[in-house]
């Protein structure tokens, strides 16, 4: 099985379809919210991503199958005066797990960031997502020093 990476092209209907399919895979997973993506949300996601100037997405393909997705946002570090990549969603399709797709996708994102002058790649992970945390640690990710917390205020 050959793995490859391509950037998400939101003008391509197949890419839009696969973004939604992979997001649904993520949502129905216990590490998502155990519920399928509401059908009414799909067009809003694609429309919103198209309008979001900081969107940067990557697919990993296993042969010709869409095996995984990383939805990222480009941000800017004022401390380093360089852009950074935040991985917001990181998904490997259930049927493509344990073939190295997640490792391959994350390695290619890190290479992309390094080659394009980004100062860092950060991500968020559920505390109980041991599989993801294992991959991220293997790839050199760790808690920030000093340790940061992810806070929110829902509107």
Residue frames as a rotation matrix with the C-alpha (Angstrom) as fourth column:
UNK 1
0.586 0.810 0.000 0.00
0.810 -0.586 0.000 0.00
0.000 0.000 -1.000 0.00
UNK 2
-0.489 -0.758 0.432 1.44
0.766 -0.610 -0.203 3.34
0.417 0.232 0.879 -1.06
UNK 3
0.335 0.536 -0.775 0.81
0.825 -0.564 -0.033 6.40
-0.455 -0.628 -0.631 1.11
UNK 4
-0.546 -0.442 0.712 0.78
0.706 -0.701 0.106 9.92
0.452 0.560 0.694 -0.30
UNK 5
-0.235 0.429 -0.872 -0.34
0.663 -0.586 -0.466 13.36
-0.711 -0.688 -0.146 0.81
UNK 6
-0.437 0.157 0.886 -2.29
0.699 -0.560 0.444 16.06
0.566 0.813 0.135 -1.01
UNK 7
-0.969 0.173 -0.176 -3.56
-0.028 -0.786 -0.617 19.44
-0.245 -0.594 0.767 0.10
UNK 8
-0.181 0.979 0.093 -7.30
0.768 0.200 -0.608 19.83
-0.614 -0.038 -0.789 0.45
UNK 9
-0.993 0.014 0.114 -8.81
0.070 -0.710 0.700 21.76
0.091 0.704 0.705 -2.47
UNK 10
-0.526 0.839 -0.141 -12.22
0.261 0.002 -0.965 23.04
-0.810 -0.544 -0.220 -1.39
UNK 11
-0.187 0.446 -0.875 -13.05
-0.874 -0.483 -0.059 23.85
-0.449 0.754 0.480 -5.02
UNK 12
-0.738 -0.129 -0.663 -12.92
-0.462 0.812 0.357 20.11
0.492 0.569 -0.659 -5.76
UNK 13
0.242 0.944 0.224 -16.30
-0.860 0.102 0.500 18.43
0.449 -0.314 0.837 -4.99
UNK 14
0.466 -0.140 -0.874 -14.59
0.193 0.980 -0.054 15.07
0.864 -0.144 0.483 -4.26
UNK 15
-0.660 -0.748 -0.076 -12.36
0.286 -0.157 -0.945 16.74
0.695 -0.645 0.317 -1.68
UNK 16
-0.500 0.563 0.658 -15.38
-0.787 -0.613 -0.073 18.42
0.362 -0.555 0.749 -0.05
UNK 17
0.557 0.715 -0.422 -17.18
-0.515 0.696 0.500 15.06
0.652 -0.061 0.756 0.05
UNK 18
0.175 -0.583 -0.794 -14.15
0.467 0.759 -0.454 13.41
0.867 -0.291 0.405 1.67
UNK 19
-0.769 -0.347 0.537 -13.72
-0.243 -0.619 -0.747 16.19
0.591 -0.705 0.392 4.25
UNK 20
-0.004 0.875 0.485 -17.30
-0.960 -0.140 0.244 15.53
0.282 -0.464 0.840 5.38
UNK 21
0.629 0.211 -0.748 -16.90
-0.165 0.977 0.137 11.72
0.760 0.037 0.649 5.25
UNK 22
-0.245 -0.832 -0.497 -13.76
0.458 0.353 -0.816 11.83
0.854 -0.428 0.295 7.38
UNK 23
-0.712 0.097 0.696 -15.23
-0.556 -0.684 -0.473 14.37
0.430 -0.723 0.541 9.82
UNK 24
0.422 0.906 0.026 -18.20
-0.789 0.353 0.503 12.02
0.447 -0.232 0.864 10.22
UNK 25
0.327 -0.405 -0.854 -15.80
0.273 0.906 -0.325 9.12
0.905 -0.127 0.406 10.89
UNK 26
-0.731 -0.666 0.149 -14.25
0.122 -0.343 -0.931 11.28
0.671 -0.663 0.332 13.61
UNK 27
-0.420 0.631 0.653 -17.57
-0.826 -0.564 0.013 12.33
0.376 -0.533 0.758 15.12
UNK 28
0.616 0.728 -0.302 -18.98
-0.548 0.671 0.499 8.79
0.566 -0.142 0.812 15.41
UNK 29
-0.116 -0.763 -0.636 -15.78
0.250 0.597 -0.762 7.59
0.961 -0.248 0.121 17.09
UNK 30
0.567 0.294 -0.769 -15.71
0.791 0.067 0.608 7.44
0.230 -0.954 -0.194 20.90
UNK 31
-0.391 -0.766 -0.511 -12.93
0.821 -0.541 0.182 10.07
-0.415 -0.348 0.840 20.77
UNK 32
-0.728 0.330 0.600 -15.34
0.177 -0.756 0.630 12.30
0.662 0.565 0.493 18.82
UNK 33
-0.671 0.534 0.515 -18.78
-0.740 -0.429 -0.518 12.55
-0.056 -0.728 0.683 20.32
UNK 34
-0.852 0.264 0.453 -20.29
0.170 0.956 -0.237 9.11
-0.496 -0.125 -0.859 19.46
UNK 35
0.277 0.959 -0.062 -22.82
0.269 -0.140 -0.953 10.77
-0.923 0.247 -0.296 17.16
UNK 36
-0.079 -0.293 0.953 -22.85
0.989 0.096 0.112 11.22
-0.124 0.951 0.282 13.40
UNK 37
-0.926 -0.268 -0.265 -22.31
0.205 -0.948 0.243 14.60
-0.317 0.171 0.933 11.84
UNK 38
0.060 0.986 -0.153 -25.71
0.269 -0.163 -0.949 16.28
-0.961 0.016 -0.275 11.42
UNK 39
-0.058 -0.060 0.997 -26.44
0.976 0.206 0.069 16.40
-0.210 0.977 0.047 7.68
UNK 40
0.844 0.458 0.278 -27.43
0.508 -0.850 -0.141 20.06
0.172 0.260 -0.950 7.90
UNK 41
0.673 -0.647 -0.358 -23.98
-0.053 -0.526 0.849 20.92
-0.737 -0.553 -0.389 9.23
UNK 42
0.108 -0.698 0.708 -22.02
0.785 0.497 0.370 19.56
-0.610 0.516 0.601 6.24
UNK 43
0.367 0.005 0.930 -22.73
0.798 -0.516 -0.312 22.45
0.478 0.857 -0.193 3.83
UNK 44
0.981 0.002 0.192 -22.02
-0.095 -0.863 0.496 24.96
0.167 -0.505 -0.847 6.60
UNK 45
0.516 -0.851 0.099 -18.64
0.248 0.259 0.934 23.34
-0.820 -0.457 0.345 7.29
UNK 46
-0.023 -0.531 0.847 -17.57
0.978 0.163 0.128 23.50
-0.206 0.831 0.516 3.66
UNK 47
0.587 0.316 0.745 -18.88
0.524 -0.850 -0.053 27.04
0.617 0.422 -0.665 3.22
UNK 48
0.979 -0.203 -0.017 -17.17
-0.103 -0.563 0.820 28.17
-0.177 -0.801 -0.572 6.42
UNK 49
0.279 -0.929 0.244 -13.84
0.516 0.360 0.777 26.58
-0.810 -0.091 0.580 5.49
UNK 50
0.135 -0.187 0.973 -13.98
0.968 -0.183 -0.170 28.20
0.210 0.965 0.156 2.05
UNK 51
0.754 0.240 0.611 -14.40
0.180 -0.971 0.159 31.61
0.631 -0.010 -0.776 3.70
UNK 52
0.901 -0.422 -0.098 -11.69
0.059 -0.106 0.993 31.02
-0.430 -0.900 -0.070 6.30
UNK 53
0.764 -0.613 -0.201 -8.49
-0.509 -0.380 -0.772 32.53
0.397 0.692 -0.603 4.91
UNK 54
-0.060 -0.847 0.529 -6.34
-0.995 0.092 0.035 30.62
-0.078 -0.524 -0.848 7.41
UNK 55
0.742 0.402 0.536 -7.58
-0.405 0.906 -0.120 27.15
-0.534 -0.128 0.836 6.43
UNK 56
-0.212 -0.783 -0.585 -4.93
-0.956 0.290 -0.042 24.64
0.203 0.550 -0.810 5.44
UNK 57
0.571 0.515 0.640 -5.96
-0.636 0.770 -0.052 21.02
-0.519 -0.378 0.767 4.96
UNK 58
-0.489 -0.751 -0.443 -4.15
-0.870 0.453 0.193 17.81
0.055 0.480 -0.876 4.10
UNK 59
0.791 0.611 0.037 -5.36
-0.611 0.791 -0.027 14.36
-0.045 -0.002 0.999 3.07
UNK 60
-0.522 -0.805 0.283 -3.36
-0.667 0.592 0.452 11.19
-0.531 0.048 -0.846 3.34
UNK 61
0.488 0.606 -0.627 -4.17
-0.863 0.444 -0.243 8.69
0.131 0.660 0.740 0.60
UNK 62
-0.253 -0.463 0.850 -3.62
-0.387 0.853 0.350 4.95
-0.887 -0.240 -0.395 0.87
UNK 63
-0.599 0.011 0.801 -3.27
0.739 0.394 0.547 4.02
-0.309 0.919 -0.244 -2.77
UNK 64
-0.727 0.364 0.582 -6.31
0.197 -0.701 0.685 5.92
0.658 0.613 0.438 -4.11
UNK 65
0.245 0.844 -0.476 -8.39
0.753 0.144 0.642 5.79
0.611 -0.516 -0.600 -0.91
UNK 66
0.028 -0.131 0.991 -8.80
-0.415 -0.904 -0.108 8.88
0.910 -0.408 -0.079 1.28
UNK 67
0.006 -0.161 -0.987 -7.35
0.584 0.802 -0.127 7.48
0.812 -0.576 0.099 4.50
UNK 68
-0.031 -0.064 -0.997 -7.02
0.964 -0.266 -0.012 10.53
-0.265 -0.962 0.070 6.73
UNK 69
0.374 0.262 0.890 -7.46
0.506 -0.861 0.041 14.26
0.777 0.435 -0.455 7.10
UNK 70
-0.363 -0.392 -0.845 -5.83
0.888 -0.420 -0.187 17.09
-0.282 -0.819 0.500 9.01
UNK 71
0.544 0.519 0.659 -7.83
0.595 -0.792 0.133 20.31
0.591 0.320 -0.741 9.14
UNK 72
-0.258 -0.767 -0.587 -5.39
0.958 -0.282 -0.053 23.02
-0.125 -0.576 0.808 10.13
UNK 73
0.909 0.404 0.100 -5.43
0.410 -0.910 -0.054 26.74
0.069 0.090 -0.994 10.74
UNK 74
-0.151 -0.942 0.300 -2.54
0.765 -0.304 -0.569 29.07
0.627 0.143 0.766 10.06
UNK 75
0.894 0.323 -0.310 -1.91
0.448 -0.650 0.614 31.49
-0.004 -0.688 -0.726 12.88
UNK 76
0.342 -0.789 0.510 0.91
0.068 -0.521 -0.851 33.87
0.937 0.326 -0.125 13.77
UNK 77
0.435 -0.319 -0.842 3.34
0.898 0.220 0.381 33.74
0.064 -0.922 0.382 16.69
UNK 78
0.862 -0.137 0.489 4.11
-0.102 -0.990 -0.099 37.25
0.497 0.036 -0.867 17.86
UNK 79
0.758 -0.612 0.225 6.80
-0.224 0.079 0.971 35.80
-0.612 -0.787 -0.077 20.16
UNK 80
-0.062 -0.809 0.584 8.69
0.473 0.491 0.731 34.44
-0.879 0.322 0.352 17.14
UNK 81
-0.016 0.156 -0.988 7.34
-0.591 -0.798 -0.117 36.76
-0.807 0.582 0.105 14.40
UNK 82
-0.897 -0.214 -0.386 6.54
-0.438 0.539 0.719 33.74
0.054 0.814 -0.578 12.22
UNK 83
0.109 0.969 -0.223 3.44
-0.884 0.197 0.424 31.81
0.455 0.151 0.878 11.21
UNK 84
-0.798 -0.240 0.552 2.45
-0.486 0.798 -0.356 28.58
-0.356 -0.552 -0.754 12.94
UNK 85
-0.413 0.672 -0.615 0.14
-0.404 0.470 0.785 25.70
0.816 0.572 0.078 12.08
UNK 86
-0.535 0.381 0.754 -2.56
-0.724 0.255 -0.642 24.57
-0.436 -0.889 0.140 14.49
UNK 87
-0.827 0.325 -0.459 -3.95
-0.038 0.782 0.622 21.12
0.561 0.532 -0.634 13.72
UNK 88
-0.438 0.759 0.482 -7.61
-0.899 -0.368 -0.238 21.36
-0.004 -0.538 0.843 14.68
UNK 89
0.710 0.627 0.320 -8.90
-0.590 0.778 -0.216 17.99
-0.384 -0.035 0.923 13.41
UNK 90
-0.466 -0.820 -0.333 -6.69
-0.885 0.435 0.169 14.95
0.006 0.373 -0.928 12.89
UNK 91
0.438 0.795 0.420 -8.54
-0.687 0.597 -0.414 11.91
-0.580 -0.107 0.808 11.57
UNK 92
-0.826 -0.475 -0.304 -7.59
-0.561 0.645 0.519 8.49
-0.050 0.599 -0.799 10.26
UNK 93
0.108 0.910 -0.400 -10.48
-0.878 0.275 0.391 6.53
0.466 0.309 0.829 8.75
UNK 94
0.377 0.089 0.922 -11.28
-0.751 0.612 0.248 3.41
-0.542 -0.786 0.297 10.84
UNK 95
0.957 0.050 0.285 -10.59
0.108 0.852 -0.512 1.12
-0.268 0.521 0.810 7.88
UNK 96
0.606 -0.774 0.185 -7.12
0.089 -0.166 -0.982 2.69
0.791 0.611 -0.031 7.44
UNK 97
0.654 -0.375 0.657 -5.85
-0.757 -0.343 0.556 2.53
0.017 -0.861 -0.508 11.00
UNK 98
0.495 -0.572 0.654 -2.70
-0.209 0.652 0.728 0.60
-0.843 -0.498 0.204 11.85
UNK 99
0.683 -0.334 0.650 -1.11
0.727 0.397 -0.560 1.08
-0.071 0.855 0.514 8.42
UNK 100
-0.330 -0.882 -0.336 0.99
0.853 -0.432 0.295 4.12
-0.405 -0.189 0.895 9.35
UNK 101
0.067 0.431 0.900 -1.36
0.809 -0.551 0.204 6.69
0.584 0.715 -0.386 7.80
UNK 102
0.938 0.309 -0.156 -1.45
0.336 -0.706 0.624 8.92
0.082 -0.638 -0.766 10.89
UNK 103
0.288 -0.925 -0.250 2.33
0.464 -0.094 0.881 8.88
-0.838 -0.369 0.402 11.26
UNK 104
-0.367 -0.405 0.837 2.76
0.925 -0.064 0.374 9.59
-0.098 0.912 0.398 7.53
UNK 105
0.437 0.642 0.630 0.27
0.675 -0.697 0.242 12.49
0.594 0.319 -0.738 7.58
UNK 106
0.940 -0.085 -0.331 1.78
0.214 -0.608 0.765 14.10
-0.267 -0.789 -0.553 10.66
UNK 107
-0.007 -0.996 0.087 5.34
0.643 0.062 0.763 13.68
-0.766 0.062 0.640 9.33
UNK 108
-0.273 -0.069 0.960 4.35
0.927 -0.287 0.243 15.40
0.258 0.956 0.142 6.06
UNK 109
0.793 0.554 0.253 2.68
0.440 -0.808 0.391 18.30
0.422 -0.199 -0.885 7.92
UNK 110
0.670 -0.624 -0.402 5.84
0.265 -0.304 0.915 18.78
-0.693 -0.720 -0.038 9.98
UNK 111
-0.310 -0.783 0.540 7.93
0.826 0.060 0.561 18.71
-0.471 0.620 0.628 6.80
UNK 112
0.193 0.485 0.853 5.59
0.822 -0.555 0.130 21.21
0.536 0.676 -0.506 5.13
UNK 113
0.963 0.205 -0.178 5.85
0.271 -0.741 0.615 23.54
-0.006 -0.640 -0.768 8.13
UNK 114
0.297 -0.936 -0.187 9.64
0.406 -0.053 0.912 23.29
-0.864 -0.347 0.365 8.23
UNK 115
-0.378 -0.456 0.806 10.04
0.899 0.026 0.437 23.84
-0.220 0.890 0.400 4.48
UNK 116
0.083 0.546 0.834 7.70
0.711 -0.618 0.334 26.86
0.698 0.565 -0.440 4.49
UNK 117
-0.606 -0.546 0.579 9.09
0.102 -0.774 -0.624 28.87
0.789 -0.320 0.525 7.39
UNK 118
0.575 0.799 0.176 6.58
-0.164 -0.098 0.982 28.05
0.801 -0.593 0.075 10.13
UNK 119
-0.258 -0.713 0.652 7.94
-0.799 -0.222 -0.559 28.27
0.543 -0.665 -0.513 13.68
UNK 120
-0.861 -0.008 0.509 5.90
-0.356 0.723 -0.592 25.40
-0.363 -0.691 -0.625 15.12
UNK 121
-0.360 0.816 -0.452 3.00
-0.235 0.390 0.890 23.02
0.903 0.426 0.052 14.75
UNK 122
-0.874 0.133 0.467 0.62
-0.450 0.137 -0.882 22.67
-0.181 -0.982 -0.060 17.65
UNK 123
-0.416 0.769 -0.486 -2.47
-0.096 0.494 0.864 20.58
0.904 0.406 -0.131 18.24
UNK 124
-0.244 0.431 0.869 -5.03
-0.969 -0.086 -0.230 19.71
-0.024 -0.898 0.438 20.84
UNK 125
-0.492 0.079 -0.867 -5.77
-0.164 0.970 0.182 16.20
0.855 0.232 -0.464 22.04
UNK 126
0.614 0.747 0.255 -8.26
-0.480 0.097 0.872 14.74
0.626 -0.658 0.418 24.46
UNK 127
-0.084 -0.668 0.739 -6.61
-0.996 0.059 -0.060 13.68
-0.004 -0.742 -0.671 27.69
UNK 128
0.161 0.243 0.957 -8.16
-0.442 0.884 -0.150 10.19
-0.883 -0.399 0.250 27.37
UNK 129
0.935 0.128 -0.330 -7.16
-0.354 0.303 -0.885 9.67
-0.013 0.944 0.329 23.71
UNK 130
0.438 -0.802 0.406 -4.24
-0.229 0.337 0.913 7.38
-0.869 -0.493 -0.036 24.46
UNK 131
0.390 -0.266 0.882 -3.78
0.809 0.556 -0.190 6.23
-0.440 0.788 0.432 20.86
UNK 132
0.788 -0.067 0.611 -3.45
0.353 -0.765 -0.539 9.78
0.504 0.640 -0.580 19.53
UNK 133
0.834 -0.492 0.249 -1.23
-0.528 -0.580 0.621 10.84
-0.161 -0.649 -0.743 22.42
UNK 134
0.428 -0.687 0.588 1.08
0.266 0.717 0.644 7.90
-0.864 -0.119 0.489 21.72
UNK 135
0.444 -0.220 0.869 1.44
0.891 0.007 -0.453 8.97
0.094 0.976 0.199 18.08
UNK 136
0.864 -0.061 0.500 1.99
0.003 -0.992 -0.126 12.61
0.503 0.111 -0.857 18.99
UNK 137
0.720 -0.646 0.253 4.65
-0.392 -0.079 0.916 11.74
-0.572 -0.759 -0.311 21.58
UNK 138
0.354 -0.565 0.745 6.36
0.657 0.718 0.232 9.47
-0.666 0.407 0.625 19.04
UNK 139
0.429 -0.101 0.898 6.46
0.803 -0.413 -0.430 12.47
0.414 0.905 -0.095 16.67
UNK 140
-0.574 -0.818 -0.006 8.05
0.702 -0.489 -0.519 14.75
0.422 -0.302 0.855 19.29
UNK 141
0.004 0.641 0.768 4.98
-0.178 -0.755 0.631 16.59
0.984 -0.139 0.111 20.59
UNK 142
-0.475 -0.090 -0.875 4.72
0.805 0.357 -0.474 17.25
0.355 -0.930 -0.097 24.32
UNK 143
0.607 0.636 -0.477 3.14
0.784 -0.577 0.229 19.60
-0.130 -0.513 -0.849 26.81
UNK 144
0.438 -0.412 0.799 4.24
0.154 -0.841 -0.518 23.20
0.886 0.350 -0.305 26.45
UNK 145
0.063 -0.453 -0.890 6.68
0.998 0.033 0.054 24.51
0.005 -0.891 0.454 29.02
UNK 146
-0.826 0.304 0.474 5.26
-0.398 0.281 -0.873 26.14
-0.398 -0.910 -0.111 30.98
UNK 147
-0.754 0.571 0.324 2.25
0.632 0.765 0.125 23.88
-0.177 0.299 -0.938 30.60
UNK 148
-0.844 0.531 -0.074 -0.65
-0.522 -0.783 0.340 25.52
0.122 0.326 0.938 28.77
UNK 149
-0.569 0.760 0.313 -4.33
0.337 0.563 -0.755 24.79
-0.750 -0.324 -0.576 29.20
UNK 150
-0.859 0.405 0.312 -6.98
0.260 -0.180 0.949 24.82
0.441 0.896 0.050 26.53
UNK 151
-0.647 0.655 -0.390 -9.84
0.274 -0.277 -0.921 26.99
-0.711 -0.703 0.000 27.78
UNK 152
-0.737 0.464 0.491 -13.11
0.477 -0.158 0.865 27.92
0.479 0.871 -0.105 26.12
UNK 153
-0.640 0.705 -0.306 -16.15
-0.097 -0.469 -0.878 30.08
-0.762 -0.532 0.369 26.55
UNK 154
-0.615 0.478 0.626 -19.07
0.784 0.451 0.426 28.84
-0.078 0.754 -0.653 24.48
UNK 155
-0.851 0.341 -0.400 -21.21
-0.330 -0.939 -0.098 31.48
-0.409 0.049 0.911 22.84
